[in-house]
Amino acid sequence: MDEARLIKDYVDVLVWPVLVFAVFIVSVTRFRDQIAEAILRVRSVKALGAEALLEGQLSAEPEVPPPAVEAGPAEEVMNAEQAHFENEVTRVQGELWQAQTDLYHERVYRNIYGTQIALLQDLNQRPAGIPVEEVLTSHFQRHVDAGKIWAPAYQGNFTNYIDFLTSWGLIQHLPAGIYHITAAGRGFLTYLTALGIPVQKAL
């Protein structure tokens, strides 16, 4: 009797592990391909929670952009101050450029001869330019004649006479032997006209 009970107890203890093992073997054999595919698709494992996430089971939720936040009073004030600052910078830059341009024109006027101003005026009326020979025999000759009034031995220097105009960017010497007025030269004439500055100067 005792032996029968002992055998029954052994059977009761072993029957469930054997049954579970048998079911496991049958499942692995029958669903081998599906299990292998699932293992390959495992993306992450939560060790402590024994949680496996399968790639096919997770659908990435679309990112929702954060709701637009309307500018508050403080931001509106900052934006207004920034716009005012940018306008002030633009205004100061314009005034600085104008001051530099006026200084440039004043320096030119302080040193230019009257006949050189006349040459600029003629060049401004003749877009095709004036040949070197004409400048030499007309404008430069008038310059020499005016100088002889003050100093009869005055001969002048044509190179210096022209170099002043080219070095200040008022005219340019084209390869064909033609002098042509530049934008700076036209700007200088506009400056004289706008401020009513006399164009009649010595020499």
ABEGO torsion letter per residue (X at the ends): XAAAAAAAAAAAAAAAAAAAAAAAAAAAAAAAAAAAAAAAABABBBAAAGBBBBAAABBBBBBBBBBBBBBBAAAAAAAAAAAAAAAAAAAAAAAAAAAAAAAAAAAAAAABBAAAAAAAAAAAABAAEBBAAAAAABAAAAAAAAAAAABAABAEBAAAAAAAAAAAGABBBBAAGBBBBBAAAAAAAAAAAAAGBBABBBX
